[in-house]
């Protein structure tokens, strides 16, 4: 309801959307809202789309939804670092939601 019609790529994303829809402090969220550029290990510029931009009553948070087993992957780490830096520059919070946060 807070994002309109959304498509999800995984059961993890669906669980995240349900959490956000049921959180009264969330005013709006947008799946894959924009593209962030980052530098790969070989120096090339890559792009990725973060999973969810969440607007709360008093602040904003960028959320990346990932299974725990993927967190140690070097490519995932580069993306998470880029998302964190992007958020920091805008005064947003940044979070990674795994099975733990999603209750899976």
N, C-alpha and C positions, 0 to 999 in steps of 0.2 A: 503493500500500500504506500509506503513512503518513497518509493522509487518508480512507481508506475510499472509497466510491463518490463520484466527483466528476463534475460536468458542467462543460464548458469552453465559453467563448464564442468562442474564437479559437485558431488554431494557436500563437500566442504563449503563451497560458495553458497549453496542453498541453505545450509545450516547458519551461515553468517547472515544471510538476508533475513531469515526468520528471527534471529536474535535482534537485529537492528529494527525490524518492524515492531517487535514487542517492547523495545526500550523507549519509555516515554520521554527521555531526554533527547532522543534523535529526532531532528526536524525533517531531515532529508538525507538520502544517500544516493550516490551515483556509481554504478559499476563501470569499471574501466574508463575513467573520466578523461584521460589525456595520456600522452606519451612522454616518457622521461628518457633522455639520452644518458649513456654512461660509457666509459671506456673499458673495453674488454682486456683480457690478459695479454693479448698480442698487440694492443694499442689502437685497435679499430674502434670507431664509434658505433655503438649498438643502441637499440631502442627497446623499451619495454613499456607495457601498459599496466600500471598498478591496479590491483583488484577493486578497491572501493574507496571513494572519498565520502567521508561521513561528516555531516554538519550536525553538531549538537547545539543545544540552546546557547551555550557560552563559548564554544570553541570548535575546532575542526581537526579531524584525524584522518590520516591516510592509512588504510589497512591492506596488508598483504596476507592472503590466505594460502597457507602451505602445509603439507604434511610434514611431520617432524623429520622423517627420514631424508627429506630433501634439503634440510637446512645446512648441512655440511658441504653441499655441492658448491664448487667454486663459482659457477655461473650464477647460481641463486644468491650467493653472498654478494657478488658484485651488484646485482639488482637491488638487494635489500639495502646495501650501503647507499646506492644512488637514491632510492626512495627516502631513506632517512635524511640525507643531505638536502634533498628537494624540500622535504617537510620542514626541516630546521630553518631553512632560509625564509620560509613563509610564516614561521611561528606556529606551525601545526604540530600536533602529536603524531607519532608514527608507531604502528603496532604490527606485529606478526601474529596472526591467529592460527594456531595449530589445533590438533585434536583436543588438546587440553582446554583451550579457550572456548572451543566449539561444543564441548561436551560429547565428543564422539569416542 
